[in-house]
């Protein structure tokens, strides 16, 4: 399996900008304009540059954003370079000391980005800082994660998490806690992550073998391996409406593409045998869920159960290495 990691060549110091904000757009609609407006109304760090890479959007989002924000540097592709490729494009064009990788389906709250910048200023060993993510309704969107382990999968899919003490859930599976303190993490969801340019020059750009999912997991893994700290900053808040471009592209099969990213990550960093064990474990867990759904279908005509059956069959096919798009 081929992976591509490209180096980031050092630029002349001092950097031209304190902060480069990098956005990859693909048919994000009005959310792109809302995101840009939130940046210019809340971010006080200067000097600042904003770069938007558009992956051949057809919904008018890039035209609307360009009309309202002439100060933004737009890079328009005539093909879909995917999220990871587009991010690398933007990093290559940037000249900032700090690089903020920001999804277009986000809205920055007051002082959020400045808090991240200030944290990296105060902590030179930190390679990445990320804010607390909130959903559109204001609820917490868990964003901190441990690196993938077999026991994580077992605990995550079998135990009744809502009935367990919060302290125990946090210790066992990192995402299950209140996100109410600033802490180090293994990796953090990449909807809004601030990275030190020096860190990227050290470890390289994002791996384009992960076009959409788990590219931040891989990046954080490489950062941590090189000795850089990954930090979650609970005082900084950003609203994230949640993978809108990906939902439009994959629809209900989004999580299945997410599985593929997991496979790439495990194979790259842990080898073939752990990948086979990981696939077998997930296939077994999905099979248990499928058995329960099939039993429920005997006593119910709920259409949702039929959809869930289809999803679980596709998920099992991916774990077993089958081409579910053609065979199911």
N, C-alpha and C positions, 0 to 999 in steps of 0.2 A: 504494500500500500504506500503510495507516494505522498509525502508531505513537503510543503514549500515554506521555508523560513528565509526571509530576505533581511540582509543587514540594513541598518539605518546609518548612513554616513554622517559623521559629526559635522555640524555647521560652525561658522565663525562665531566666536564668543566675544562680547556678550550677545545674547540673543536679541533679535530685533524686537520681539514682543515678549511680554511677561507671560501671556496666556494665548494659546490657540484653541478655539472651540471648533470641533470637527463633527460635521453631521453628514450622514449618508441618507439620501432620500430616495424612496421608490413608491410613487403613488400614495403619498401621505395626506393628500388633500389639504384642508385648511389647517391641519395640525402643524405643518411645517411653519406656516406664518405665525401661528400662536407661539410656537417654540422660540422663534427668532425674536418676537416681541418681548417674551419673558426674559430673554438674555439681555437685551438692550435696556430693559427697565429695572433689572435687578443686579446685574454684575457691575461692580465698581472697579475691579482690577484693571490696571492700565500699564503699558499699552496692550491692546487687545486686537486680535484678528479673528474673524469667523469665516470658515470655509465650508461650503456645502457641495458635496459630490452627488450628482443626480444620475441614477441608473436607468436612463431612458424612460422616465415617467410619462404617462399618457393622460393624466388626469388634470393637467393645468396647474399643478401645485408649484412647479418650479417657476412658471411664468408669473404667477401671483406673488410669489416670494421675491422674485427679482424686481418686480415693479415697486414693491413696498420697501425693500431694503437694498438700496444701491451700494451701501457700504460693505456688503457681503461679497466675498470672492466665490463665484459659482464655477464649478467644473461640471460640464454636461457630457456624459457618455452617450454614445449611440447604441449601447448594449448594456445588459445587466451584469455589472461587475461584482454583484452580490455585496453583502454587508462588509465582509472582511476585506475583500479587494478594494472596495470603495474607501474604507477606513485607511488602508495603507496608502492609497492615492493621496488622501488628504494629509496624512502625516508627512509624506514626501514633499508636499507643497508648503507645509507649515514652517514657521520660523520662530516658534514660541519656546520658552523655557519649560512651560508646562503644557500638556496636551489633554484637552477635555474631549473624550469620545462621548457624544451625546446623541441619543435617539431622537428622531424628529417628533415622536409621539410623547414628548415630555414637556412639562412647564416648570421652569426654575422658580423657586420661592426666594423671597428676600434674603440676601446674604449667603445663600446656600453655596454657590460656587466660590465666593470669596473665602468662606470658612475652609473649604477644601484647599485652596491655594495657601492660606495662612498656615494650615496644618503641615503641608509639605515644606513650607519655609522653615518651620520650627523643628522639623524632624528629618534631617538629611538622610537617614537610613531608610525612610519610607519611600517605596517606589510607586505606590498607588494609593489613592484615597477615594472613597465613594460615600455618597449621602444615603440617608434613609429614603426609601422609595414609598410613595403613597399611591394607592389606586385612585381612580377618578372620583370615588365616593368618599375619599379621605381616609379609608382604612389602610392599615399597614400592608405593604407588599414585601414579604420576607425576601431578603436579598443576599444574606450571608450563607456560605456553604462550606462544608468540609469536602476534601477530595474524596472521590468515590472509593468506597470500600464495600466488600461483600456484606458485612454486618449491617451497614447502612441500608442496603436494599431489603434485607430481612426485616429489620426494625421498622423501616418506612412503610412496608406493605402489609405487615401482619399485625402490629400492635395498635390498640385504640388510642391514638395520640391525644385526643381531646380530654381523655380521662386521666392522663398522667400528669404528675407535678411539673410545672414549668421548668424548674431547675434541672430535673432529670432529663426532660426533652432537650434542653439546650446542650447538655453534656453529651447525650447520645447522638442526636441528629441536630446539627448546628442551626438549621433554619427555623426550628421551633422555639422561639423565644420572643421577647417583647421588643428587641432592637432598641433598648433604652439606655445604652451605654456605648462609649467609644472603645472599640476593641480591635485586636488583630484577628484576621480571618484567613482561611486557606484561599478562598476565591470569592468574588462578589459578582453578581449579575451585572452585565455590561451596559445597561441602559444609560448610565451616567457614571463614568469613571475618569478620574483625573490622574494622569500618568506623568512622571518626570521624564523629560526628554533624555536625560543622561541614562535613565534605566533602559529606555528603548534602544539607545545606542549600544548599551551593554549586551542586551539579550536578543535584539532583533525585532523586526516588525511582527504583526500577527501572522499566524500560519494560515495561508490561503487554502490548505487542505481542509479547513473548516469554513465553508462558505458562509454559514449563517448561525450555527449553534455550536456551543462549547469552545468557540475561539477564545473567549475570555478566560475559560477554565485553563486552557492550554497556556495562555499568556501569563496568567497568575502562577501557574505551576513552574514555568520557566523563571519568573521573577523570584519566587520563593527559593528555588534551587540555587539561584545566583546570590542569595543573601539579602534581597530587598523585602521590606515589610509591606504587607497588604492590610490596609486599615479601613474600617467602617467608622464613619463620623456621624454620630446620632443626632447632633445638633443641626446638621444641614439637611434640608428636606427638598425633594423634587417629586412632582407628580408624574407618574408613568402610566399611560393609558394602556400599554401592553401589546407589543408585537403586532401592531395594526397592519403593517405591510406584509408580514409573514402570514397573518390570518387570511388576507386577501389572496395571497398566492397559493397557500396550501389548504385553506379551509379546515375541515375537521381532522385532516391528516397531519396537522402541525406537530403533534406530539410524536408521531412516527418518524418524522425527520429529525426530531430531537434525539430519538433513540440512536439514529445513525451517527450523530455527533458524539454520543457517548462511546460508541464502538470505536470510532477513530481515536478518541482520547486514550482509552484503555490500551488499544493496540500500540499506539505510539510510545507511551511511557512505561507500560508494564509488560508488553510482549503478547505473543499469541496464546499461550496457555491461560493467563488471566482473562483474556478476551473470551475464550471458549467457555470458561467457568462463568464469566459474567453473563454471557448470552444464555447459557443453560439455566442459570438461576432465574433470570428474568422470564424466560420462556416457561419455566415451572410455575412462577408466581402468576403469570398471565393465564396459564392453563387452569389454575385453581379458581381464579376469578371467572373464567369462561364456564367452568363447571357450575358454579353458583348461579350464573346468569341463565344458563340453559335449564336448570331446575326451576328457576323462577318463571321462565317462559312457559313451562308446562301448565302453570296455574294463572298466568296472566297474559293478556293480549296487548300489553303496553308496547307501543311502537318504539319507545326509547330503548327497550331491551333488545330489539332487533338491531338497532343501530350500534348498541354496545357490543353485541355479538360480532358484528362486522369489524368493529374497531379492534377487538381482542384477537380475532383471527389474523388481521393484518399485522398486529404487533407481534404475535407469535411467529408469523412468517419472516419478519425482519430478524428476529432473534435467531431463527434457524437458517438464515442466509438465503431465503427464497425471494423471488421477485413478485411481491404481493400485488403490484399494479397490474400485472398481466395474468396472474394465475388465480386471483381471488375475486 
